[in-house]
């Protein structure tokens, strides 16, 4: 039968005729202005005329003056078919398009034939999947061994048939296995073999049809077998725990279409007639395998029961153990609750859970293995842990002494109960007499509960939040715990400080007995260790202005001649002897009068107390603005702080001296107080107070008031983190001079402003949307980056070598030497000692050498930087030749 295709337009009808079996395409126009094309296939007619041909049927339409190009079928109109030349061009266009289509079809068919001939066996198919889809090597091994050789050949023959076939079991097995391990590989094979494999939705239906009848689930055992094989590939063994329990179910019978369900069923698969007289099931006896050394669990069997005996339970457990033994998993434990029926089941398995004759294991029905008692260290080394969460971290706690988490888990109720069970029920010898340990763990656990109280509705006695009803009880327990812990620590101290065979502890009743005993031991030259009473500590003084060559014995004799009890005299020695002597006097009333001495050994001296270490006190201060602060208030406050200090805070004091815009009364009082006491005020360079009211302006309120040694250098900075109306301020204190860092500048004298303007005009984009906060922030960031990049590009590098800017900033080492030299000079001018003069000269000579090396290095760097290209060499030469020496007069 031929097929005719009609295309209708406003005035004409175009017919595609396939009624005649022509081998070539003939074109003609009939008398009815109907275009007839015969000898074309259905696809060609449809693709060429229906989809791509656009014909304008209106003959009266005016032609366009532009030249028209004819490359595709759609480029032809009705007028183009009236002339022989245009019809020939239309013919050539059709022929070319058909040739291209046929060529593409031939190439695709050739590619499929080559691919099918290449994948002639299942092994080559799997290798191709490994290359194309990155299939795992272990999974490819499973696919290659999916069946016998005959089944593999049948599988390949089934894959070659695309339609009209029934899915054989081997193909179904291959499809499910391949989709389980790699869905991408499954999609690739299905595309190669022209959809020979079933759709993914069919695979999902196959997955859902598992046998869920009571009894042992085969799919669970198969999954366990796969896990065992996977663990063996990694060189590990799979260990499991068998867990059993009974769960109540609703007593109800329903029809599944095949059988009634709801009666008791032990997995025997009885018929409907046999179940009519059975009682309804009210419980489900479920058995599950929980992996020990990995993290998974799977139910392996369940039974619908209405009461079950201990013997029946024991038989079911033995059957499960035998079936699990075939999978390769090693079951180490059996877990169940303490029901009487379960204890009887344990007796049927030849185990005994009675405390008097404890036998917590039974023999495996196949291997005759039994559970061995493990210590806690052995359990932790094998990857397991005890039920109280104790691990190696708790046993070896001294490695992490500061971990509170370990202490919380160790001193817990579960640990105390475990120790109590081992002591009273199991009656283990190692746990006898552990009552004090149990009490300590329970008390620490309750203390943690009190300190971590969060829930107001907690039912625990010590977990409840403190309120009027629980306050008395909790406070009483806290006081008891404090006494308990204090008593324990005192007992530990007393236990450590007792006399033994090696040493004898003597504790005197009063200071006089202590002094007598120490005096006696010193006279007998006995070895002993003791401490010194506070009232027996010597009074130390410092004697100044004695010549360093003065002997300490002469000083001691002179002071004893003046009735002072002297223990020792020590001269202060640095690198050279100094005119300073430390004297330790016995603590008597007469010793305090030594500060009245003005001369000894015919030398005028000065006696004073040793200087205390220079510790800088750090304080934070806030002064509310509503109070009136006077000079006396500042005096009383600063008298409480002695020596050196740094006090920072919001004084609410404004003065122009530390950068404020205006002065207020409190600022004037603070300014006068600081000047009168020689204190320093350090203020940041920018404002620290950012008011929310538009009527107020930002100002400096947070300042530092300091009294520190003059050898320390300070630098203040603002931290603009607007987390409140006051921004943070940081003060850097250093013993060395801070290096001068030039602030970054956007423009410099070398910036070409015209070039900067041109770059901005070229790169700026004004067609942006500003509808949200994000858009505004993004636009601001882009504009900022544009300005910065344009300024940097418009700034040319400085290639000139000006003599004024050629030398860099002096290094910190030279600055420190200059500071030390000046201090040594000032010290010598005060003391006029020869030793200080020597130190000053040494520092001066060292500074000269360092400066000479520095100048020589800088001059060499300058000479190396001179170049003929930029003219720097000629400019430097011209500068040097300007200075001419005067010629001598004849």
C-alpha positions in Angstrom: 0.0 0.0 0.0 1.2 3.4 -0.9 0.9 6.3 1.5 -0.1 9.9 0.5 0.7 12.9 2.7 -1.3 16.1 2.1 -0.2 19.6 3.1 -2.8 22.3 2.8 -2.2 26.0 2.4 -4.5 28.9 1.7 -4.9 28.1 -2.0 -2.9 25.0 -2.9 -2.6 21.4 -1.8 0.8 19.6 -1.7 0.7 15.8 -1.9 3.5 13.4 -1.0 2.8 10.2 -2.8 4.4 6.8 -2.1 1.9 4.7 -4.0 4.4 3.9 -6.8 7.5 1.9 -6.0 9.9 4.2 -7.7 13.6 4.2 -7.1 14.1 7.8 -7.9 12.3 11.0 -7.0 10.3 12.7 -9.7 9.0 16.2 -9.5 6.2 17.6 -11.5 3.4 20.0 -11.3 -0.1 18.8 -12.2 -2.7 21.0 -13.8 -4.4 21.6 -10.5 -1.3 23.4 -9.1 -0.7 20.4 -6.9 2.8 19.5 -6.1 3.2 15.7 -6.1 6.4 14.0 -4.8 6.5 10.2 -5.2 9.1 7.5 -4.4 9.9 9.0 -1.0 9.8 7.1 2.3 7.6 8.0 5.2 10.4 9.4 7.3 11.8 11.4 4.4 8.5 13.0 3.6 7.8 13.7 7.2 11.2 15.3 7.9 11.6 17.1 4.6 8.1 18.4 3.9 6.1 18.3 7.1 8.8 19.5 9.6 11.2 21.7 7.6 9.3 22.9 4.5 7.7 26.3 4.8 5.8 27.3 1.6 4.2 30.6 0.9 1.0 29.9 -1.0 0.2 33.5 -1.9 1.3 34.0 -5.5 0.3 37.6 -5.5 2.7 38.6 -2.7 5.3 41.1 -3.7 8.9 39.9 -3.9 11.7 41.3 -1.8 14.4 43.2 -3.5 17.2 41.5 -1.5 19.0 38.5 -3.1 17.8 35.2 -1.8 20.0 32.2 -1.0 18.8 28.6 -1.5 20.6 26.3 0.9 17.8 24.4 2.7 14.4 23.2 1.8 12.8 25.9 3.9 14.5 28.5 1.7 12.2 27.7 -1.2 8.8 29.2 -1.7 5.9 28.5 -4.2 7.2 30.9 -6.8 10.6 29.2 -6.7 9.1 26.0 -8.2 7.7 27.7 -11.3 11.0 27.9 -13.2 13.1 24.9 -14.3 16.2 26.3 -12.8 14.6 26.7 -9.4 13.1 23.2 -9.6 16.5 21.8 -10.4 18.0 23.6 -7.4 15.2 22.3 -5.2 15.9 18.8 -6.5 19.7 19.1 -5.7 18.9 20.4 -2.2 16.6 17.4 -1.5 19.2 14.9 -2.8 22.0 16.4 -0.6 19.9 16.3 2.5 18.9 12.6 1.9 22.5 11.7 1.3 23.5 13.2 4.7 20.7 11.4 6.5 21.5 8.1 4.9 25.2 8.6 5.7 24.4 9.3 9.4 22.2 6.2 9.6 25.0 4.0 8.1 27.5 5.3 10.6 25.3 4.6 13.6 24.5 1.1 12.4 28.2 0.4 11.8 29.1 1.7 15.3 26.5 -0.6 16.8 27.7 -3.6 14.8 31.2 -3.0 15.9 30.3 -2.6 19.5 28.2 -5.7 19.5 30.9 -7.7 17.8 33.4 -6.3 20.3 31.3 -7.3 23.4 30.8 -10.9 22.4 31.1 -12.3 26.0 30.3 -11.4 29.5 33.9 -10.9 30.5 34.5 -8.3 27.7 31.2 -6.6 28.7 32.4 -6.3 32.3 35.9 -5.0 31.2 34.1 -2.4 29.1 32.1 -1.3 32.1 35.3 -1.0 34.2 36.7 1.3 31.5 33.7 3.4 30.7 31.8 3.5 34.1 34.6 3.1 36.6 33.2 -0.1 38.0 34.9 -1.4 41.1 37.3 -4.3 40.7 35.6 -6.4 43.4 32.1 -5.8 41.9 33.4 -6.7 38.4 34.7 -10.0 39.8 31.2 -10.8 41.2 29.6 -10.0 37.8 32.0 -12.3 35.9 31.2 -15.2 38.3 27.4 -14.6 38.2 26.7 -18.1 36.6 28.0 -21.0 34.6 29.4 -20.8 31.1 26.1 -21.9 29.6 24.2 -19.3 31.6 26.6 -16.6 30.5 26.1 -17.6 26.8 22.4 -17.5 27.3 22.7 -14.1 29.0 24.6 -12.7 25.9 22.0 -14.2 23.5 19.2 -12.6 25.6 21.0 -9.2 25.5 21.1 -9.4 21.6 17.3 -9.6 21.5 15.8 -6.2 21.9 12.1 -6.8 21.9 9.5 -9.6 22.1 11.3 -11.8 24.7 10.7 -13.0 28.1 13.2 -12.2 30.9 15.1 -15.4 31.8 16.3 -15.9 35.4 20.0 -15.4 34.5 19.2 -12.0 32.9 17.1 -11.0 35.9 20.0 -11.9 38.2 22.5 -10.0 36.1 20.2 -6.9 35.9 19.6 -6.8 39.7 23.3 -7.4 40.5 24.6 -4.8 38.1 22.0 -2.1 39.2 22.8 -2.8 42.8 26.5 -2.2 42.4 26.5 0.6 39.8 23.3 2.3 38.4 25.5 4.2 35.9 26.9 1.0 34.5 23.4 -0.4 34.3 22.3 2.6 32.2 25.3 2.2 30.0 24.6 -1.5 29.2 20.9 -0.8 28.6 21.8 1.9 26.1 24.3 -0.3 24.2 22.0 -3.2 23.8 19.0 -1.2 22.7 17.0 -1.4 25.9 17.4 -5.1 26.2 17.6 -4.8 30.0 14.4 -3.9 31.9 13.7 -0.4 33.1 14.8 0.8 36.5 11.1 0.8 37.7 11.0 -2.9 37.0 14.2 -3.4 39.1 12.5 -1.6 42.0 9.4 -3.9 41.7 11.7 -6.9 41.9 13.4 -5.5 45.0 10.0 -5.0 46.7 9.0 -8.6 46.3 10.8 -10.2 49.2 9.5 -13.1 51.2 8.2 -11.6 54.4 6.6 -14.7 55.9 7.4 -15.7 59.4 10.6 -17.7 59.8 14.2 -17.1 58.8 14.7 -14.4 56.1 17.0 -15.7 53.4 17.8 -12.2 52.1 19.2 -11.3 55.5 21.6 -14.2 55.5 22.7 -13.4 52.0 23.4 -9.8 53.0 25.5 -11.1 56.0 27.4 -13.3 53.6 28.2 -10.4 51.4 29.4 -8.4 54.4 31.6 -11.3 55.5 33.2 -11.5 52.0 33.8 -7.7 52.0 35.5 -7.9 55.4 37.7 -10.8 54.3 38.8 -8.8 51.2 40.1 -6.1 53.7 41.7 -8.8 55.9 39.2 -8.6 58.7 36.8 -10.9 60.5 33.1 -10.1 61.1 31.9 -10.4 64.7 28.2 -10.2 65.7 25.9 -10.3 68.6 22.6 -12.2 68.6 19.7 -10.2 70.1 16.3 -11.6 70.8 13.1 -10.1 72.3 9.3 -10.5 72.2 7.0 -7.7 71.0 3.3 -7.4 71.5 1.2 -7.2 68.3 -2.5 -6.7 67.7 -4.6 -9.9 67.5 -6.0 -9.7 64.0 -6.4 -12.0 61.0 -6.5 -10.7 57.4 -6.5 -12.3 53.9 -3.5 -11.5 51.7 -5.0 -13.0 48.5 -3.1 -16.3 49.1 -3.5 -17.1 52.7 -4.7 -15.8 56.1 -2.2 -14.1 58.3 -2.6 -13.5 62.1 -2.5 -17.0 63.4 0.6 -18.4 65.2 3.2 -19.3 62.7 6.7 -20.8 63.3 7.7 -20.5 59.6 6.4 -23.9 58.6 4.3 -22.4 55.7 1.0 -24.2 56.6 -2.0 -24.1 54.3 -5.2 -22.2 55.0 -7.2 -25.2 56.1 -4.5 -26.2 58.6 -4.7 -22.8 60.2 -8.4 -22.7 60.9 -8.1 -24.2 64.3 -4.9 -22.3 65.4 -5.2 -19.5 68.0 -4.5 -15.9 67.2 -0.9 -14.6 67.6 -0.4 -12.0 70.2 3.4 -11.6 70.2 6.2 -11.6 67.7 9.4 -13.3 68.6 12.2 -11.3 66.8 15.8 -12.2 66.4 18.4 -9.7 65.2 22.1 -9.7 64.5 24.1 -6.6 65.6 27.6 -6.2 64.3 30.3 -5.6 66.9 33.3 -4.3 65.0 31.3 -2.2 62.5 28.0 -0.3 62.6 25.0 -2.2 61.2 22.3 -4.5 62.3 19.8 -6.7 60.5 16.8 -8.8 61.6 17.2 -12.5 60.5 14.0 -14.1 61.7 10.7 -13.6 63.4 7.9 -15.9 64.6 4.2 -15.2 65.4 3.5 -16.8 68.8 1.0 -17.0 71.5 3.3 -18.0 74.3 6.5 -20.0 73.8 8.3 -22.5 76.0 12.0 -22.2 77.0 12.8 -25.4 75.0 11.3 -24.0 71.8 13.2 -20.7 72.3 16.5 -22.7 72.7 15.8 -24.7 69.6 15.2 -21.5 67.6 18.4 -20.0 68.9 20.4 -23.1 68.0 18.9 -23.1 64.5 19.8 -19.5 63.9 23.4 -20.0 65.1 23.7 -23.0 62.8 22.4 -21.0 59.8 24.6 -18.0 60.7 27.6 -20.2 60.9 27.2 -21.0 57.2 27.5 -17.2 56.3 30.9 -17.0 58.0 30.0 -14.5 60.8 31.2 -15.3 64.3 28.6 -14.8 67.0 30.2 -13.9 70.3 27.2 -13.1 72.6 23.5 -13.7 73.1 21.6 -10.7 74.5 18.1 -10.9 76.1 16.2 -9.4 79.0 15.8 -11.0 82.5 12.5 -12.6 82.0 12.0 -16.0 83.8 11.4 -17.7 80.5 14.7 -16.4 79.1 16.6 -17.6 82.2 15.1 -21.1 81.7 16.1 -20.9 78.0 19.7 -20.3 79.2 19.5 -23.4 81.3 18.3 -25.4 78.3 21.3 -24.1 76.4 23.5 -25.5 79.3 24.3 -22.1 80.7 23.7 -21.0 84.3 23.1 -17.4 85.3 22.7 -18.1 89.0 25.2 -16.1 91.0 26.2 -19.0 93.2 27.2 -21.2 90.2 27.7 -18.7 87.4 28.3 -20.1 84.0 27.6 -17.2 81.5 28.3 -19.1 78.3 27.2 -22.2 76.3 28.8 -24.2 73.5 28.2 -23.3 69.9 26.2 -26.1 68.2 28.7 -26.4 65.3 32.1 -25.1 66.5 31.8 -25.9 70.3 33.3 -22.5 71.0 32.4 -20.7 74.2 32.7 -17.1 75.4 35.9 -16.3 77.3 36.2 -13.8 80.1 38.0 -10.7 78.9 39.6 -8.0 80.9 38.8 -4.3 80.3 42.2 -3.7 78.6 41.7 -6.7 76.3 38.3 -5.5 75.3 39.6 -2.0 74.5 42.4 -3.4 72.4 40.0 -5.5 70.4 37.9 -2.4 69.4 35.1 -3.1 72.0 34.3 -1.3 75.2 32.4 -2.0 78.4 28.8 -1.0 78.9 29.9 1.8 81.2 31.6 3.7 78.3 35.1 3.1 79.8 37.8 3.0 77.3 41.6 3.3 77.2 41.4 7.0 77.6 39.7 6.5 81.0 42.2 3.8 82.1 45.3 5.8 81.1 43.8 9.1 82.3 47.2 10.6 83.1 47.7 11.3 79.4 44.8 13.7 79.5 44.5 15.0 83.0 42.6 18.2 82.1 39.8 16.4 80.2 36.6 17.0 82.3 34.7 14.6 80.0 36.8 11.7 81.1 36.2 12.5 84.8 32.4 12.8 84.2 32.2 9.4 82.6 34.5 7.8 85.2 32.8 9.2 88.3 29.3 8.2 87.3 26.4 6.2 88.6 26.9 3.4 86.1 30.5 2.9 87.2 29.4 2.9 90.9 26.6 0.4 90.1 29.0 -1.8 88.2 31.5 -1.9 91.1 28.7 -2.6 93.5 27.5 -5.5 91.4 31.0 -7.0 91.2 31.4 -6.6 94.9 28.0 -7.9 96.3 26.5 -10.1 93.6 29.5 -11.5 91.8 31.6 -11.4 94.9 34.9 -10.9 93.1 37.9 -10.6 95.3 39.4 -7.6 93.4 36.3 -5.5 94.3 35.9 -6.3 97.9 36.1 -3.3 100.2 35.2 -0.8 97.5 32.5 1.0 99.5 34.5 4.2 99.7 35.1 4.2 96.0 31.4 3.7 95.3 30.5 6.6 97.7 33.0 8.9 96.1 31.8 8.1 92.5 28.1 8.7 93.5 28.9 11.9 95.3 30.9 13.4 92.4 28.2 12.3 90.0 25.6 14.2 92.1 27.8 17.3 92.3 28.1 17.3 88.5 24.3 17.0 88.3 23.9 20.0 90.6 26.3 22.1 88.6 24.8 21.1 85.3 21.1 21.7 86.2 19.2 22.9 83.2 15.7 21.4 83.3 13.2 22.9 85.7 10.9 19.9 85.3 13.5 17.2 85.9 12.4 14.3 88.2 15.9 13.6 89.6 16.6 14.8 93.1 19.8 16.7 92.2 18.9 17.4 88.5 16.2 19.9 89.5 16.9 23.6 89.4 17.4 25.4 92.7 14.2 26.9 94.0 12.6 27.6 97.4 11.5 23.9 97.8 14.9 22.3 96.8 17.2 25.0 98.1 17.6 23.6 101.7 18.2 20.0 100.5 20.7 21.0 97.8 22.6 23.5 100.0 22.8 20.9 102.8 24.2 18.3 100.4 26.8 20.8 99.0 28.0 21.6 102.6 28.3 17.8 103.3 30.2 17.3 100.1 32.6 20.1 100.9 33.3 18.6 104.4 33.6 15.1 102.8 36.2 16.3 100.2 38.1 18.4 102.7 38.3 15.5 105.1 39.6 13.3 102.4 42.3 15.7 101.3 43.4 16.2 104.9 43.5 12.5 105.4 45.7 12.2 102.3 48.0 14.9 103.6 48.2 13.3 107.0 48.9 9.9 105.4 51.8 11.5 103.4 53.2 13.4 106.4 53.8 10.6 108.8 57.0 9.2 110.2 58.5 6.1 108.5 61.6 4.0 108.9 63.5 6.4 106.7 62.6 9.7 108.3 61.1 11.2 111.4 58.6 14.0 111.5 58.7 16.4 114.5 56.0 19.0 114.9 56.5 21.6 117.7 53.7 23.2 119.7 55.0 26.8 119.6 57.6 29.0 117.9 59.9 28.9 120.9 60.1 25.1 120.9 60.7 25.3 117.1 63.6 27.7 117.5 65.2 25.6 120.2 64.9 22.4 118.2 66.4 24.1 115.1 69.3 25.5 117.2 70.0 22.1 118.7 70.0 20.3 115.3 72.4 22.9 113.9 74.8 22.5 116.8 74.7 18.7 116.3 75.2 19.2 112.6 72.3 16.9 111.8 70.7 16.8 108.3 67.1 18.1 108.4 64.6 20.0 106.3 62.4 22.7 107.8 60.6 25.9 106.9 61.2 29.4 108.3 58.6 31.2 110.4 57.4 34.5 109.1 58.5 36.3 112.2 62.0 34.7 112.0 62.7 35.9 108.5 65.5 38.4 108.3 65.0 42.1 107.6 66.9 43.0 104.4 68.2 46.5 103.8 70.3 48.2 101.1 73.4 50.4 101.8 74.3 52.8 99.0 77.3 55.0 98.3 79.9 52.7 99.9 82.9 52.2 97.7 82.8 48.8 95.8 86.2 47.9 97.3 84.9 47.9 100.8 85.1 44.5 102.5 81.8 42.8 103.6 83.5 41.8 106.9 84.3 45.4 107.7 80.7 46.4 107.2 79.4 43.5 109.3 81.9 44.3 112.2 80.9 48.0 112.0 77.2 47.2 112.3 77.7 44.7 115.1 79.7 47.3 116.9 76.6 49.5 116.7 74.6 46.6 118.4 72.9 45.3 115.3 72.6 41.5 114.9 73.8 40.8 111.4 73.3 37.5 109.6 75.1 38.2 106.4 76.3 41.0 104.1 76.3 40.6 100.3 77.7 42.9 97.7 75.7 43.4 94.5 77.9 42.4 91.6 76.9 42.7 87.9 79.8 42.5 85.5 81.7 44.8 87.8 81.3 45.5 91.5 78.7 48.1 92.3 78.4 50.4 95.4 75.4 48.5 96.7 75.4 46.1 99.6 72.5 43.9 100.9 72.5 43.3 104.7 70.3 40.7 106.4 69.5 41.7 110.1 67.8 39.6 112.8 64.2 40.7 113.3 64.5 42.7 116.5 63.1 46.0 117.6 66.5 47.6 117.5 67.0 46.6 113.8 64.3 49.0 112.6 66.5 52.0 113.8 69.1 51.3 111.2 67.3 53.5 108.7 68.5 56.5 110.9 72.2 55.8 110.1 73.7 58.4 107.8 77.4 57.3 107.8 79.6 54.3 108.6 83.3 53.7 108.0 83.8 57.4 107.6 81.5 57.5 104.5 78.2 59.1 104.0 75.7 56.4 103.1 72.0 56.0 102.3 70.0 53.1 103.7 66.7 52.0 102.2 64.5 49.0 101.6 65.1 46.8 98.5 63.1 47.9 95.5 60.1 45.8 94.8 59.9 44.2 91.3 58.5 46.6 88.8 55.0 45.1 88.2 52.6 47.0 86.0 49.1 46.9 87.5 46.3 46.7 84.9 42.9 48.0 85.7 39.6 48.7 83.9 37.5 51.7 84.9 34.1 53.2 84.1 33.0 56.5 85.4 29.3 57.3 84.8 28.6 60.7 83.5 25.9 61.6 86.1 28.4 61.8 89.0 30.4 64.8 90.0 34.1 63.9 90.0 36.6 66.1 91.8 40.3 66.1 92.2 40.0 64.5 95.7 38.0 61.6 94.1 40.8 60.9 91.6 43.4 61.2 94.4 41.6 58.6 96.6 41.3 56.2 93.8 44.9 56.4 92.5 46.3 56.1 96.1 44.9 52.5 96.1 47.2 51.7 93.2 50.9 51.8 93.9 54.0 51.5 91.7 53.4 51.3 87.9 49.9 51.0 86.4 47.9 51.1 83.2 44.2 52.1 83.8 41.9 52.0 80.8 38.2 52.8 80.6 35.5 55.2 79.8 36.2 58.2 81.9 33.6 60.4 80.2 36.2 63.1 80.4 36.8 65.3 77.3 39.8 67.5 76.7 41.7 68.8 73.7 44.9 67.4 75.2 44.0 63.9 74.1 42.2 64.7 70.9 38.6 65.4 71.9 36.6 68.0 70.1 35.7 70.0 73.2 36.4 70.2 76.9 34.0 69.3 79.7 34.4 69.9 83.4 35.5 66.3 84.2 38.1 66.5 81.4 39.6 69.7 82.9 39.7 68.1 86.4 41.4 65.0 85.0 43.9 67.1 82.9 45.0 69.1 86.0 45.3 65.9 88.1 47.4 64.1 85.5 49.8 67.1 85.2 50.1 67.5 89.0 51.1 63.8 89.5 53.2 63.4 86.3 50.9 60.7 84.8 50.5 60.1 81.1 47.3 60.0 79.1 47.4 57.8 76.0 44.5 58.2 73.6 43.7 56.4 70.3 44.0 58.4 67.1 40.3 58.1 66.2 36.9 58.3 68.0 35.8 55.5 70.3 32.2 56.6 71.0 29.7 56.4 68.2 26.4 57.8 69.4 23.1 56.6 67.8 21.5 60.0 68.0 22.2 62.2 64.9 22.4 65.3 67.2 25.6 63.9 68.8 29.0 63.6 67.2 31.6 60.8 67.7 34.4 61.6 70.1 37.2 60.0 72.2 36.0 58.8 75.6 38.1 55.6 76.1 41.6 56.5 77.1 44.6 55.0 78.9 46.1 56.6 82.1 49.6 55.3 82.7 52.5 55.4 85.0 55.2 53.1 83.5 59.0 53.2 83.2 60.4 55.6 80.6 62.2 52.8 78.7 58.9 51.3 77.6 57.3 52.5 74.3 53.5 52.7 73.8 51.3 52.7 70.7 47.5 53.0 70.7 45.2 51.8 67.9 41.5 51.8 67.2 39.7 48.5 66.4 36.6 49.5 64.4 34.3 46.6 65.3 31.0 48.2 65.9 29.5 45.7 68.2 28.3 48.5 70.5 28.3 52.3 70.6 31.9 52.1 72.0 34.7 50.7 69.7 37.6 48.8 71.1 41.0 50.3 71.7 44.3 48.4 71.8 47.6 49.5 73.6 50.9 48.0 72.5 53.7 48.2 75.0 57.2 47.3 73.9 60.8 47.6 75.2 62.0 48.4 71.7 61.1 51.4 69.5 58.2 50.8 67.2 59.0 50.9 63.6 57.5 53.7 61.6 55.0 52.4 59.1 53.8 54.7 56.4 50.0 54.7 56.1 48.8 53.4 52.8 47.8 56.2 50.4 45.5 56.0 47.3 47.3 58.8 45.4 50.8 60.1 45.4 52.6 62.9 43.5 53.4 60.3 40.8 49.8 59.5 40.1 48.6 60.6 36.6 45.2 62.0 37.3 44.1 62.1 33.6 45.0 58.4 33.2 43.1 57.6 36.4 40.0 59.4 35.0 40.2 57.5 31.7 40.5 54.2 33.4 37.4 54.9 35.5 35.4 56.0 32.5 36.3 52.9 30.6 35.6 50.3 33.3 32.8 51.7 35.3 29.4 50.1 34.8 26.4 52.3 35.6 23.8 49.8 34.4 23.3 47.9 37.7 20.3 47.2 39.8 20.0 48.6 43.4 16.9 46.9 44.7 18.2 45.1 47.8 20.8 45.5 50.5 22.9 42.9 48.9 22.9 44.8 45.5 24.0 48.0 47.3 26.8 46.3 49.1 28.0 44.5 46.0 27.9 47.8 44.0 29.9 49.6 46.8 32.5 46.9 46.8 32.9 46.9 43.1 33.2 50.7 43.0 35.8 50.6 45.7 37.9 48.0 44.0 37.6 49.9 40.7 38.9 53.1 42.2 41.8 51.3 43.9 42.9 49.4 40.8 42.6 52.5 38.7 44.7 54.6 41.1 47.4 51.9 41.3 47.6 51.5 37.6 47.8 55.3 37.1 50.7 55.6 39.6 54.1 55.1 38.0 56.9 53.6 40.0 59.6 56.0 41.2 62.7 55.4 39.2 64.6 58.5 40.3 67.3 58.1 42.9 67.1 61.3 45.0 69.8 61.6 47.6 67.2 62.7 50.2 65.1 59.5 49.8 67.8 57.1 49.0 68.5 55.9 52.6 65.9 53.8 54.3 64.7 54.3 57.8 67.3 53.5 60.5 66.9 49.9 61.8 65.6 49.0 65.2 69.0 47.7 66.3 70.6 51.1 65.8 67.7 52.8 67.5 68.1 50.5 70.6 71.9 51.2 70.7 71.2 55.0 70.6 68.7 54.6 73.5 71.1 52.5 75.6 74.0 55.0 74.9 71.9 57.9 76.0 70.8 56.1 79.2 74.4 55.3 80.0 75.4 58.9 79.5 72.7 60.1 81.8 73.6 57.6 84.4 77.2 58.7 84.4 76.2 62.4 84.7 74.3 61.5 87.8 76.8 59.2 89.6 80.2 60.3 88.1 81.6 56.9 88.7 84.4 55.6 86.5 82.6 52.3 85.9 79.6 54.2 84.4 82.0 56.3 82.3 83.6 53.1 80.9 80.1 51.7 80.1 79.2 54.9 78.3 82.5 54.9 76.3 81.9 51.3 75.2 78.4 52.0 74.0 79.6 55.1 72.1 82.4 53.2 70.3 80.0 50.3 69.5 77.5 52.8 68.1 80.2 54.4 65.9 81.2 51.1 64.4 77.6 50.1 63.7 76.9 53.4 62.1 80.0 53.3 60.0 79.1 49.8 58.7 75.5 51.0 58.0 76.7 54.0 56.1 79.2 51.9 54.0 76.5 49.4 53.2 74.0 52.1 52.2 76.6 53.8 50.0 77.4 50.5 48.2 73.7 49.9 47.6 73.4 53.4 46.2 76.3 52.8 43.8 74.8 49.5 42.6 71.5 51.2 41.9 73.0 53.8 39.6 72.2 53.2 35.9 73.0 54.8 32.5 69.5 54.0 31.2 67.6 56.3 33.4 70.4 58.9 33.8 70.9 58.4 37.5 74.7 57.7 37.0 75.2 61.1 35.1 73.2 63.0 37.7 75.2 61.6 40.6 78.5 62.3 38.7 77.4 65.9 38.1 76.5 66.3 41.7 79.9 65.1 42.9 81.8 67.2 40.4 80.1 70.4 41.7 82.3 70.3 44.8 85.8 71.4 43.7 88.7 71.8 46.0 90.5 75.2 46.1 93.8 75.3 44.4 96.7 76.4 46.6 98.1 79.9 46.1 101.5 80.0 44.6 
